[in-house]
Amino acid sequence: MHPRRSAQEVLLCDLCETVPLQSHCEVCNINLCVNCVGKHISDSSKDHKVVPFLRRKATPNYPKCLKHADKHCELHCEECNIPVCSTCISSGKHKGHDISDILEKLSAKTKSLQKDLEELEKRIYPRYEEMASGVQTEKTELETNYEKLTTAADQQGELLHREITAIVNQRKSAITEMKTKHLDALKKNTEEITQKMAELKQIMSDLKSILKSNDVSLTSTYKSRNSEFRTLPPKVRVTVPSFSAPKINKDQLNEMFGSLPPLSINTEHGDTIKSAEAVSSPPVKPLLDEPRVTATIDTGYNKLYSVSCLSEDQVWTCGKNETMKLLNLQSKLLTSIKTKSGNRPRDIAVTRDGDLVYTDYDDNTINLIKNKQIQTVITLQGWRPGFVCCTADNDLLVTMVSDFTQSKVVRYSGSTEKQSIQFDDQGRPLYSSGGYIYKYLSENKNLDICVADYRARAVVVVNQSGKLRFRYTGHPSNTEQSFYPFGITTDSQSHILTADGNNHRIHILDQDGQFLRYIHCDLLGPWGLCVDIRDNLFVAELHTAKVKKIQYL
């Protein structure tokens, strides 16, 4: 039973705890008897408000005092930072301390809690969500980047294998040539000795006949040749050369292959983990202030459409007839070959093996020329091939149209279709359709696929998986001259170069589509483009039918 209540539940005064209460101080939240009212209000530190007990206001949900179980804490000691009841105050333990109303303290604390909640909900938690999403994106990009690293290592391995195979074949060819020459020398020596032996046999046979005949005439006319044969014919001695093979320096071979930087996992604010670095980047080549023409090739065509580099000084070309020409920098015709169908080729590209690929728009085929033999590798159904390029993986990328209503880019490995790129994430066409089929294309060093979409008046760039990265529609400050891109190519610095034929110049962009500069070099109607292994630019001029070699890095 409550200590301050009798069996009849009589409520007692909070001060004297002996006399039944009659009044209540709303300021101090304390119950008083008649005798204690005067004593209570004599404390002038507060403006007490004493009312009859039955007319008191509802008592707030004050916490119970931990030291005085029958008391509620209506006050708060600022110095001790704890709620206290009136008995705690009267005990003298909090003498001299700043005491505040607990409801005021509660109100201030509630506002602080609300502020904390608002910050957690609107600022802190969303950042954690953003970080979690970012980590997931990072994981996805990490997978993609490491796939690219593996692909780069495979490609470098293939290059080294090809180079080593070429060297081995050169050495074997040299060995075969040496062997042939040695055998020829021995054969000639053998023939000389055999001839002498035949003469000796004949002489010995003649002498035996003379001796048997006892013919005076034969005996007297015989002339000895022994002195001639006493000197033996020269003997050819051949020495098989030794193969001098230095010890393979694994460190140099490892360095030649390419290297990876040390693993880098940098924990920054928010535990952000950086993705892996790319395999050793090519050396940086700055742009020249003044690009210059270093060679001009006269192709002899009426109109020239495409150029593709076989080497630093040899290029394949195609123009407005059925003949494709291989020319050197002196305009000398090295090889020419006509299309199988007799149609003009729409575009050409040199593969990583040095073979030539051409597209035949009119008979829907893609053809490979190897050792001057033409092989049709792909015949399309319902689509017509336009322009073609060869990728780092030796795949083919081909732009194609269907009845001028659809356009797409298709990746082939041999004759097998590996990928088709036609729509963006919202299902909208990436490339224009209609009467103009000019869509030259090139794969960038970062494996982006870059298409010069003439009708769309834009360079459309997607990543390796076919997701749109950006569209370049010309220099933003140039509003007077219309931009219609024709040829397109990329270099070792991941620059994108596209021919602005109507304005007689080349646009150079970085890999993210930011304009860097123009190349002019007195170009006249630049059309097809290609870059050799040393980043020299070859430009096919449509109407002059000339190819200009330009140094711009």
Salt bridges, closest charged atoms under 4 A:
GLU9 OE1 - ARG5 NH1 3.34
ASP14 OD1 - ARG4 NH2 1.86
GLU26 OE1 - LYS49 NZ 3.74
ASP70 OD2 - ARG4 NH1 3.81
GLU78 OE2 - HIS76 ND1 3.86
GLU78 OE1 - LYS105 NZ 3.33
GLU79 OE2 - HIS97 NE2 3.69
GLU118 OE2 - LYS122 NZ 3.53
GLU130 OE1 - ARG127 NE 3.98
GLU177 OE2 - LYS181 NZ 3.49
GLU199 OE1 - ARG225 NH2 3.08
GLU228 OE2 - ARG225 NH2 2.98
GLU268 OE2 - LYS274 NZ 3.58
GLU312 OE1 - ARG534 NE 2.89
GLU322 OE2 - LYS338 NZ 3.85
ASP355 OD2 - LYS370 NZ 2.91
ASP395 OD2 - ARG411 NH1 3.79
ASP395 OD2 - LYS418 NZ 2.93
ASP424 OD2 - ARG428 NE 3.03
ASP448 OD2 - ARG469 NH1 2.53
ASP453 OD1 - LYS439 NZ 3.97
ASP491 OD2 - HIS495 ND1 2.95
ASP500 OD2 - ARG505 NE 3.25
ASP500 OD2 - HIS507 NE2 2.86
ASP512 OD1 - ARG469 NH2 2.49
ASP535 OD2 - LYS285 NZ 2.92
GLU541 OE2 - LYS548 NZ 3.25
